[in-house]
Amino acid sequence: MLFKNENNDKINEEQIKLVENAQRRAKQKKILFYHFSLMFFGNISLLTINLLFNFKEQIVFFNYPWSYLAVSFWFLLFSIHTYNVYITNRFMGKNWEKEQIKKLVAKQELKIAKIKIEVEKEARLMAESEIFNQNNSSNCITLIAAASENNVIGNDNKLIWHLSDDLKHFKELTKGHCVIMGRKTFESMPKALPNRTNIIITRKHGYVANDAIVVHSIFEALEKAKEDKQPFIIGGGEIYSQSILLSDRIELTRVHTEFEGDAFFPEIDYKIWNEVSREERFKDEKHNFDFTFIRYNKKQ
Ligand SMILES: NC(=O)c1ccc[n+]([C@@H]2O[C@H](COP(=O)([O-])OP(=O)(O)OC[C@H]3O[C@@H](n4cnc5c(N)ncnc54)[C@H](OP(=O)(O)O)[C@@H]3O)[C@@H](O)[C@H]2O)c1
């Protein structure tokens, strides 16, 4: 049977709606046709009465005989009626309204679903970092970086300055420890740093790095470094910004100049970080800029 659902014998509501809609449309068109016929014969009659019988010929509006205006007015009414049937009712009727609302609701639901996913992701990351902090509370995770006054740390995957005392400072602090870095920083160096355990973070599975451990997240990197009492995160910009909240200390060399670059150290939030020491160095034949070694500890 046409209107029965084969599976459960229930009348298919959608089909009923379609039939009802078709009936409604047929009725509207029928009325429009009657209107057209009436207008056609009505207008011919009006013109005939006026032209043949000179009926009330003296009545003139805007320089036109009354019958012309009556015919035009009727034609205008018929045009509105046609517009209503073919445009308003077809495209903007109740069904059209319902469809639009449905589409809007679907869009909003999609947006809400996306926001939910983001919130869940964030919550998972926070939970992971809390668990991590509980498990590694005895380690002093340290970010070590050299940044200009405008927080630039590199350009075109290269360091911008050469400050030999800063290199010495870096070597002294990190010697014998784990050094954790992003894949780009690793590739900016000629080889893995000697006398340190090099840990490289990449999303590329199957990435091979000579004399280094390859991992796929910051948490995995810190897990590999858990035996080290002071693992160092040595860059670059992406890794610093993702790990600054996980860290306990920042060893920052502030280079007192401004540079243009494409890699940045994240803004230090002084509500979280406490400056505990600073040591100034001045420009000389080996150093093109003044710079300061600053240590920040995370506030308890
Ligand atoms: N002045 C300093 O103290 C200092 C120190 C270090 C570096 N730098 C400079 O910093 C620049 C490099 O920094 P950068 O920000 O462009 O790159 P980066 O942080 O060294 O490395 C970025 C790469 O790390 C991987 N990565 C990032 N987040 C990840 C995650 N959550 N999970 C897995 N893998 C992740 C991705 O590798 P894949 O693309 O392989 O997936 C990404 O492309 C260079 O100019 C360098 O010279 C400066």
Ligand as a Chemical Component Dictionary entry (heavy atoms), coordinates in Angstrom:
data_LIG
# 
_chem_comp.id                   LIG 
_chem_comp.type                 NON-POLYMER 
_chem_comp.pdbx_formal_charge   0 
_chem_comp.three_letter_code    LIG 
# 
loop_
_chem_comp_atom.comp_id 
_chem_comp_atom.atom_id 
_chem_comp_atom.alt_atom_id 
_chem_comp_atom.type_symbol 
_chem_comp_atom.charge 
_chem_comp_atom.model_Cartn_x 
_chem_comp_atom.model_Cartn_y 
_chem_comp_atom.model_Cartn_z 
_chem_comp_atom.pdbx_ordinal 
LIG N1  N1  N 0  66.897 31.899 21.805 1  
LIG C1  C1  C 0  66.712 30.700 22.335 2  
LIG O1  O1  O 0  66.944 30.502 23.512 3  
LIG C2  C2  C 0  66.250 29.585 21.467 4  
LIG C3  C3  C 0  66.208 28.268 21.946 5  
LIG C4  C4  C 0  65.732 27.259 21.111 6  
LIG C5  C5  C 0  65.309 27.564 19.822 7  
LIG N2  N2  N 1  65.374 28.849 19.392 8  
LIG C6  C6  C 0  64.895 29.221 18.060 9  
LIG O2  O2  O 0  63.516 28.899 17.994 10 
LIG C7  C7  C 0  63.171 28.620 16.656 11 
LIG C8  C8  C 0  62.464 27.267 16.622 12 
LIG O3  O3  O 0  61.275 27.356 17.373 13 
LIG P1  P1  P 0  59.856 26.919 16.752 14 
LIG O4  O4  O 0  58.792 27.419 17.628 15 
LIG O5  O5  O -1 59.814 27.327 15.312 16 
LIG O6  O6  O 0  59.948 25.319 16.738 17 
LIG P2  P2  P 0  60.199 24.276 17.935 18 
LIG O7  O7  O 0  59.393 24.645 19.122 19 
LIG O8  O8  O 0  61.669 24.081 18.102 20 
LIG O9  O9  O 0  59.645 22.931 17.266 21 
LIG C9  C9  C 0  58.348 22.884 16.787 22 
LIG C10 C10 C 0  58.059 21.442 16.429 23 
LIG O10 O10 O 0  57.928 20.660 17.617 24 
LIG C11 C11 C 0  56.963 19.644 17.409 25 
LIG N3  N3  N 0  55.887 19.848 18.371 26 
LIG C12 C12 C 0  55.428 21.016 18.882 27 
LIG N4  N4  N 0  54.441 20.793 19.757 28 
LIG C13 C13 C 0  54.243 19.459 19.788 29 
LIG C14 C14 C 0  53.362 18.609 20.508 30 
LIG N5  N5  N 0  52.483 19.103 21.372 31 
LIG N6  N6  N 0  53.435 17.284 20.290 32 
LIG C15 C15 C 0  54.340 16.761 19.436 33 
LIG N7  N7  N 0  55.201 17.523 18.727 34 
LIG C16 C16 C 0  55.166 18.850 18.908 35 
LIG C17 C17 C 0  56.481 19.770 15.998 36 
LIG O11 O11 O 0  57.366 18.960 15.227 37 
LIG P3  P3  P 0  56.921 18.237 13.854 38 
LIG O12 O12 O 0  56.640 19.360 12.916 39 
LIG O13 O13 O 0  58.060 17.379 13.501 40 
LIG O14 O14 O 0  55.685 17.453 14.225 41 
LIG C18 C18 C 0  56.747 21.231 15.704 42 
LIG O15 O15 O 0  56.872 21.545 14.339 43 
LIG C19 C19 C 0  64.482 28.604 15.870 44 
LIG O16 O16 O 0  64.630 29.866 15.247 45 
LIG C20 C20 C 0  65.533 28.430 16.934 46 
LIG O17 O17 O 0  66.781 28.978 16.554 47 
LIG C21 C21 C 0  65.829 29.848 20.184 48 
# 
loop_
_chem_comp_bond.comp_id 
_chem_comp_bond.atom_id_1 
_chem_comp_bond.atom_id_2 
_chem_comp_bond.value_order 
_chem_comp_bond.pdbx_ordinal 
LIG N1  C1  SING 1  
LIG C1  O1  DOUB 2  
LIG C1  C2  SING 3  
LIG C2  C3  SING 4  
LIG C2  C21 DOUB 5  
LIG C3  C4  DOUB 6  
LIG C4  C5  SING 7  
LIG C5  N2  DOUB 8  
LIG N2  C6  SING 9  
LIG N2  C21 SING 10 
LIG C6  O2  SING 11 
LIG C6  C20 SING 12 
LIG O2  C7  SING 13 
LIG C7  C8  SING 14 
LIG C7  C19 SING 15 
LIG C8  O3  SING 16 
LIG O3  P1  SING 17 
LIG P1  O4  DOUB 18 
LIG P1  O5  SING 19 
LIG P1  O6  SING 20 
LIG O6  P2  SING 21 
LIG P2  O7  DOUB 22 
LIG P2  O8  SING 23 
LIG P2  O9  SING 24 
LIG O9  C9  SING 25 
LIG C9  C10 SING 26 
LIG C10 O10 SING 27 
LIG C10 C18 SING 28 
LIG O10 C11 SING 29 
LIG C11 N3  SING 30 
LIG C11 C17 SING 31 
LIG N3  C12 SING 32 
LIG N3  C16 SING 33 
LIG C12 N4  DOUB 34 
LIG N4  C13 SING 35 
LIG C13 C14 SING 36 
LIG C13 C16 DOUB 37 
LIG C14 N5  SING 38 
LIG C14 N6  DOUB 39 
LIG N6  C15 SING 40 
LIG C15 N7  DOUB 41 
LIG N7  C16 SING 42 
LIG C17 O11 SING 43 
LIG C17 C18 SING 44 
LIG O11 P3  SING 45 
LIG P3  O12 DOUB 46 
LIG P3  O13 SING 47 
LIG P3  O14 SING 48 
LIG C18 O15 SING 49 
LIG C19 O16 SING 50 
LIG C19 C20 SING 51 
LIG C20 O17 SING 52 
# 
